[in-house]
Amino acid sequence: MEIILLDNRNENDWNEFCLKSSDAWFWHTTYCMNYVKHYRPEYNPIQMSFFVRENNKFIAVCPLMLENHDGNKEFSFSAFAVPSPAMSDEIGNKKQKKVLDFIFKYVDGLSKSQGVIKASFRFSPLADVYILSKGYPSNYLLKYGYLDATFNTQMLDISPDPDQLKSEIRKGHKYDINRASRMLDVHIFDAQSIDRATFELYCELHHKNAGRVTRPKITFDILYDWIKMRHAILVGTTLKGKNQFVGFSYHVVYKNGACYASACSDPDYGEMPIAHFILWESIRWLHNNSIKRFEIGWQFYGSEFHYDTSKKEYQISKFKRGFGGEQMSQIVGEKYYDPDFFEKEYMKKIKKYKAHVISGYDQEFHEK
């Protein structure tokens, strides 16, 4: 086996491999990595992804980005975990284990030579391997010295008829959806219907909702390109009978799955259930376009040891749970190469979680 670095000459090979691998989803592709490279330029991201090749054939890919966080070098994706290696479906389980041994030995060696103090990887819940394992694949990262930092994400099976899907939605949400349908119209933009002027309206509303420009303009340009490439849709809503957009949501679409990636609404219409209406109309469109699975967002019930959850994050989680579905594990593993940095990071987590224990485990967040 040999390592072949990803570069602009073999990007097509990489993306073709991801399409065929049951381990890979959109986050593995060079399209996503290009976004990550530009999302937080202050991290000075360096592309270090690689193929594993044997007998002149690619048998695995491993996304990898070297970032600098306050002077500390880490393997991460915009400070979050890197998508885990993806194997060729043509090799068996026994061979896959040998390939993983080879990959993580290389990552360890690279960490030493580059002065990396921490590496983080995550599985992709929308990958086909998750379906085969019914959402509970083995966390093989533990074998390679990674600590478990797993949390949950909400997944909808949107293959049933929309009437059945709507029956699983929380009663209050259904009321809000019906109420919004009398006040709003929906517009869904895909590769055929999107235009730059409409996309700019989304960008402007995104900035207005956030109260600031949250990331470089080039990242929005990349999101527009994803729609044109059939890897995303933009869902907008206007006031009934008017050409005034008051909300948008953006969803990544790949293989037979979709992920709720971004949303914004006009703060001047804060009392209107815009988010409920947009998400429901998104579900209907995705179902009608043969998408089977829809990941609508990470789930937190309160502060956890690895994740200091804010009240806003809890409220967003609760809102998304109201659309039904079931929770799946978002497997994350992190490995420390510097003992002093490990101690410093975990002491921060211990102190924060100790404060939550003292306050009664965030009773104002947890559901009754």
C-alpha positions as CSV (number, residue, x, y, z in Angstrom):
1,M,0.0,0.0,0.0
2,E,1.1,3.6,-0.7
3,I,0.0,7.1,0.1
4,I,-1.0,9.4,-2.8
5,L,-1.6,13.0,-1.8
6,L,-4.7,14.8,-3.0
7,D,-4.0,17.6,-5.5
8,N,-5.8,19.4,-8.4
9,R,-4.7,16.6,-10.8
10,N,-6.7,13.8,-9.0
11,E,-9.7,15.7,-7.6
12,N,-12.0,14.0,-10.1
13,D,-10.7,10.6,-9.0
14,W,-11.3,11.6,-5.4
15,N,-14.9,12.7,-5.9
16,E,-15.7,9.7,-8.1
17,F,-14.4,7.4,-5.3
18,C,-16.6,9.2,-2.7
19,L,-19.7,8.6,-4.9
20,K,-19.0,4.9,-4.9
21,S,-18.0,4.4,-1.3
22,S,-20.6,3.4,1.3
23,D,-18.5,5.2,4.0
24,A,-18.5,8.6,2.2
25,W,-20.9,11.4,2.1
26,F,-20.7,15.0,0.8
27,W,-18.4,16.1,3.7
28,H,-15.7,13.8,2.2
29,T,-15.7,15.5,-1.2
30,T,-13.3,18.1,-2.5
31,Y,-16.3,20.4,-2.9
32,C,-16.8,20.5,0.9
33,M,-13.0,20.7,1.6
34,N,-12.8,23.8,-0.6
35,Y,-15.5,25.4,1.5
36,V,-13.7,24.4,4.7
37,K,-10.5,25.9,3.4
38,H,-12.1,29.3,3.0
39,Y,-14.6,29.3,5.9
40,R,-12.1,30.3,8.6
41,P,-9.0,31.7,6.9
42,E,-7.6,32.7,10.3
43,Y,-6.9,28.9,10.9
44,N,-4.5,28.9,7.9
45,P,-5.8,25.5,6.7
46,I,-3.5,23.3,4.7
47,Q,-4.8,20.5,2.6
48,M,-3.2,17.2,3.6
49,S,-5.8,14.7,2.4
50,F,-4.6,11.5,0.8
51,F,-5.6,8.3,-1.1
52,V,-4.4,4.8,-0.3
53,R,-3.4,3.0,-3.4
54,E,-2.6,-0.7,-3.9
55,N,-1.8,-2.5,-7.2
56,N,-2.4,0.8,-9.0
57,K,-5.9,1.1,-7.7
58,F,-7.4,3.5,-5.1
59,I,-8.8,1.5,-2.1
60,A,-9.4,4.3,0.4
61,V,-9.4,8.1,0.9
62,C,-8.7,10.0,4.1
63,P,-9.7,13.7,4.3
64,L,-7.2,15.7,6.3
65,M,-6.8,19.4,7.0
66,L,-4.0,20.9,9.1
67,E,-5.2,24.0,11.0
68,N,-3.6,26.4,13.4
69,H,-5.7,27.3,16.5
70,D,-4.1,30.0,18.5
71,G,-0.6,28.7,17.7
72,N,-1.6,25.0,18.2
73,K,-1.6,22.7,15.1
74,E,-4.5,20.3,14.8
75,F,-6.1,18.0,12.2
76,S,-9.6,19.4,12.0
77,F,-12.3,20.9,9.7
78,S,-12.9,24.5,10.8
79,A,-12.2,23.4,14.4
80,F,-14.5,20.4,14.2
81,A,-13.7,16.8,13.5
82,V,-12.5,15.6,10.1
83,P,-14.7,13.1,8.2
84,S,-13.3,9.6,8.8
85,P,-11.6,7.5,6.2
86,A,-13.7,6.0,3.4
87,M,-13.1,2.6,2.1
88,S,-13.7,1.0,-1.3
89,D,-16.8,-1.2,-1.3
90,E,-14.7,-3.7,-3.3
91,I,-12.5,-4.8,-0.4
92,G,-13.7,-7.0,2.4
93,N,-13.8,-6.3,6.1
94,K,-10.5,-8.0,6.8
95,K,-8.8,-5.9,4.2
96,Q,-10.5,-2.7,5.5
97,K,-9.1,-3.3,8.9
98,K,-5.5,-3.5,7.5
99,V,-6.1,-0.3,5.5
100,L,-7.3,1.5,8.6
101,D,-4.2,0.4,10.5
102,F,-2.1,1.7,7.6
103,I,-4.0,5.0,7.5
104,F,-3.8,5.8,11.2
105,K,-0.2,4.8,11.5
106,Y,0.5,7.4,8.7
107,V,-1.7,10.0,10.5
108,D,0.3,9.4,13.7
109,G,3.6,9.8,11.8
110,L,2.4,12.9,10.1
111,S,1.3,14.4,13.5
112,K,4.8,13.9,14.8
113,S,6.5,15.4,11.8
114,Q,4.2,18.4,11.6
115,G,4.0,19.1,15.3
116,V,0.3,18.4,15.6
117,I,-1.0,18.2,19.1
118,K,-4.6,17.0,18.4
119,A,-6.5,15.1,15.7
120,S,-10.3,14.7,15.5
121,F,-12.3,12.5,13.2
122,R,-16.1,11.9,12.8
123,F,-18.3,9.4,11.1
124,S,-20.9,10.6,8.6
125,P,-24.5,9.6,9.7
126,L,-25.8,10.0,6.1
127,A,-23.3,7.5,4.7
128,D,-24.8,4.2,3.6
129,V,-22.8,2.3,6.2
130,Y,-24.9,3.9,8.9
131,I,-28.0,2.5,7.4
132,L,-26.5,-1.0,7.1
133,S,-25.6,-0.8,10.9
134,K,-29.0,0.7,11.8
135,G,-27.3,3.9,13.0
136,Y,-24.9,2.2,15.4
137,P,-21.7,1.4,13.7
138,S,-18.7,0.4,15.7
139,N,-16.5,3.3,16.8
140,Y,-13.2,1.9,15.5
141,L,-11.4,5.1,16.3
142,L,-11.0,3.8,19.9
143,K,-8.7,1.2,18.6
144,Y,-6.3,3.9,17.5
145,G,-6.1,5.8,20.8
146,Y,-9.0,8.2,20.2
147,L,-11.2,9.3,23.0
148,D,-15.0,9.1,22.4
149,A,-16.7,12.5,22.1
150,T,-19.9,11.2,20.4
151,F,-23.3,13.1,20.5
152,N,-26.6,12.7,18.7
153,T,-28.2,14.0,15.6
154,Q,-31.8,14.0,14.4
155,M,-32.5,11.9,11.3
156,L,-35.8,11.8,9.3
157,D,-36.8,8.9,7.1
158,I,-38.7,10.8,4.5
159,S,-39.5,7.9,2.2
160,P,-43.1,7.4,3.5
161,D,-46.0,9.4,2.1
162,P,-46.0,13.1,3.3
163,D,-49.3,12.6,5.1
164,Q,-47.7,9.9,7.3
165,L,-44.6,12.2,7.8
166,K,-46.9,15.0,8.9
167,S,-48.7,12.8,11.4
168,E,-45.4,12.3,13.3
169,I,-44.8,16.1,13.7
170,R,-45.4,17.7,17.1
171,K,-49.0,19.0,17.4
172,G,-47.8,22.6,18.0
173,H,-45.6,22.4,15.0
174,K,-48.5,21.2,12.8
175,Y,-50.6,24.2,14.0
176,D,-47.8,26.6,13.2
177,I,-47.3,25.0,9.7
178,N,-51.0,25.3,8.9
179,R,-51.0,28.9,10.2
180,A,-48.0,29.9,8.2
181,S,-49.4,28.3,5.0
182,R,-52.1,31.0,5.1
183,M,-49.5,33.8,5.3
184,L,-46.6,32.6,3.3
185,D,-45.7,31.1,-0.2
186,V,-42.8,28.8,-0.7
187,H,-40.2,28.9,-3.5
188,I,-37.7,26.1,-4.0
189,F,-34.6,26.8,-6.1
190,D,-32.5,24.0,-7.6
191,A,-29.9,23.8,-10.4
192,Q,-32.5,24.8,-13.0
193,S,-34.3,27.6,-11.2
194,I,-31.6,29.3,-9.0
195,D,-30.4,32.7,-10.2
196,R,-27.7,34.9,-8.7
197,A,-30.1,37.7,-7.8
198,T,-32.3,35.4,-5.7
199,F,-29.2,33.9,-4.0
200,E,-28.0,37.4,-3.2
201,L,-31.3,38.0,-1.4
202,Y,-30.5,34.9,0.7
203,C,-27.0,36.3,1.5
204,E,-28.5,39.7,2.5
205,L,-31.1,38.1,4.8
206,H,-28.5,35.8,6.3
207,H,-26.4,38.9,7.2
208,K,-29.5,40.8,8.5
209,N,-30.6,37.8,10.7
210,A,-27.1,37.4,12.2
211,G,-26.6,41.1,12.6
212,R,-23.3,40.9,10.8
213,V,-21.4,39.2,7.9
214,T,-20.5,35.8,9.5
215,R,-18.0,34.5,7.0
216,P,-16.1,35.4,3.8
217,K,-18.0,36.1,0.6
218,I,-16.2,33.3,-1.2
219,T,-18.0,30.7,1.0
220,F,-21.4,32.0,-0.2
221,D,-20.1,31.8,-3.8
222,I,-19.2,28.1,-3.1
223,L,-22.7,27.5,-1.7
224,Y,-24.2,28.9,-4.9
225,D,-22.0,26.6,-7.0
226,W,-23.2,23.6,-5.0
227,I,-26.8,24.4,-6.1
228,K,-25.7,24.7,-9.7
229,M,-23.9,21.3,-9.3
230,R,-27.1,19.7,-8.0
231,H,-25.6,19.2,-4.6
232,A,-27.9,21.6,-2.7
233,I,-31.2,23.5,-2.8
234,L,-32.3,26.8,-1.5
235,V,-35.8,27.1,0.0
236,G,-37.3,30.6,0.3
237,T,-40.6,31.9,1.6
238,T,-42.4,35.1,0.7
239,L,-45.3,36.9,2.2
240,K,-48.5,35.6,0.6
241,G,-49.0,37.3,-2.7
242,K,-46.0,39.5,-2.4
243,N,-42.4,39.4,-3.8
244,Q,-40.8,39.9,-0.4
245,F,-38.6,37.1,1.0
246,V,-38.8,36.7,4.8
247,G,-37.0,33.4,5.2
248,F,-34.6,30.9,3.6
249,S,-33.1,27.5,4.3
250,Y,-30.2,25.8,2.6
251,H,-29.9,22.0,2.3
252,V,-27.0,19.9,1.0
253,V,-28.2,17.1,-1.2
254,Y,-26.0,14.1,-2.1
255,K,-26.6,10.5,-3.1
256,N,-30.0,9.7,-1.5
257,G,-29.6,11.9,1.6
258,A,-29.9,15.6,2.5
259,C,-28.6,17.7,5.4
260,Y,-30.2,20.9,6.9
261,A,-27.2,23.2,6.6
262,S,-28.4,26.8,7.1
263,A,-31.4,28.9,7.8
264,C,-32.3,32.6,8.3
265,S,-35.4,34.7,8.7
266,D,-36.2,38.3,8.7
267,P,-36.2,39.5,12.4
268,D,-38.9,42.1,11.5
269,Y,-41.3,39.1,11.2
270,G,-40.1,37.3,14.3
271,E,-43.7,36.3,15.4
272,M,-44.3,34.4,12.2
273,P,-43.6,30.7,12.2
274,I,-41.3,30.9,9.2
275,A,-38.9,28.2,10.2
276,H,-41.7,25.6,10.7
277,F,-43.2,26.3,7.2
278,I,-39.8,26.2,5.4
279,L,-38.7,23.0,7.0
280,W,-42.0,21.2,6.3
281,E,-42.0,22.4,2.6
282,S,-38.3,21.2,2.4
283,I,-39.3,17.8,3.6
284,R,-42.1,17.6,1.0
285,W,-39.8,18.6,-1.9
286,L,-37.0,16.2,-0.9
287,H,-39.5,13.4,-0.6
288,N,-40.9,14.2,-4.1
289,N,-37.4,14.2,-5.4
290,S,-36.5,10.7,-4.2
291,I,-34.4,11.7,-1.2
292,K,-34.7,9.0,1.6
293,R,-32.9,10.5,4.6
294,F,-32.8,14.0,5.9
295,E,-30.5,15.0,8.8
296,I,-32.0,18.0,10.4
297,G,-29.6,18.8,13.2
298,W,-27.4,18.0,16.2
299,Q,-29.2,17.2,19.4
300,F,-28.5,18.5,22.9
301,Y,-30.7,18.2,26.0
302,G,-28.4,20.3,28.1
303,S,-24.7,20.8,28.7
304,E,-22.5,17.7,28.2
305,F,-19.0,17.0,29.2
306,H,-17.6,17.6,25.7
307,Y,-20.1,20.2,24.6
308,D,-21.0,23.3,26.6
309,T,-24.5,23.7,25.2
310,S,-26.0,27.2,25.1
311,K,-29.7,27.8,25.7
312,K,-30.1,28.8,22.1
313,E,-28.6,25.4,20.9
314,Y,-31.0,23.6,23.3
315,Q,-34.0,25.4,21.9
316,I,-32.9,24.7,18.3
317,S,-32.5,21.0,19.1
318,K,-36.0,20.9,20.7
319,F,-37.5,22.7,17.7
320,K,-36.0,20.1,15.3
321,R,-37.1,17.2,17.4
322,G,-40.6,18.3,16.9
323,F,-40.5,17.1,13.2
324,G,-40.2,13.5,14.3
325,G,-37.6,11.0,13.2
326,E,-35.1,9.3,15.4
327,Q,-31.7,10.2,16.9
328,M,-28.5,8.6,15.5
329,S,-25.1,8.7,16.9
330,Q,-22.7,11.4,15.5
331,I,-19.6,9.5,16.3
332,V,-16.6,11.7,17.1
333,G,-13.1,10.7,18.3
334,E,-10.3,12.9,19.4
335,K,-6.6,12.1,20.0
336,Y,-4.1,14.1,21.9
337,Y,-0.4,14.0,21.0
338,D,0.7,16.6,23.7
339,P,0.0,15.5,27.3
340,D,0.1,19.1,28.6
341,F,-2.4,20.3,26.0
342,F,-4.6,17.3,26.8
343,E,-4.5,18.2,30.5
344,K,-5.3,21.8,29.8
345,E,-8.2,21.0,27.5
346,Y,-9.8,18.5,29.8
347,M,-9.4,20.6,32.9
348,K,-11.4,23.3,31.1
349,K,-14.1,20.7,30.4
350,I,-14.1,19.5,34.0
351,K,-14.5,23.0,35.4
352,K,-17.3,23.8,33.0
353,Y,-19.2,20.6,33.7
354,K,-18.6,20.8,37.4
355,A,-20.4,24.2,37.3
356,H,-23.3,22.5,35.7
357,V,-23.4,19.8,38.3
358,I,-23.4,22.4,41.0
359,S,-26.2,24.3,39.4
360,G,-28.3,21.1,39.0
361,Y,-27.5,19.9,35.5
362,D,-29.0,22.8,33.7
363,Q,-32.6,22.2,34.9
364,E,-33.8,25.2,32.9
365,F,-32.7,23.4,29.7
366,H,-33.7,19.8,30.3
367,E,-37.1,18.7,29.2
368,K,-39.5,17.8,32.0
